[in-house]
């Protein structure tokens, strides 16, 4: 692997600032995509999904498990983890 060139502090600062602009553009684009994903339409889950617990089994309409934002996990028709 070829290593980057050794440059002066000023050249490094200029390169770093150019990279920072690109990183901020990427972050804004990623945030916009995530916002668009959150606005996607929802659908009601039609299929029965039983959840087996230590004491009983419940239908997904009875349990209403909550995701990270307090929304039902089944609301979008797919499972959601707390990190989503």
Protein Blocks (a to p, Z undefined) as FASTA:
>chain_A
ZZdddddfklmmmmmmmmmmmmmmmmmmmmmmmmmmmmpccdddfbdcddddfkbccdfk
lnopacfkopafklnopacdfkZZ
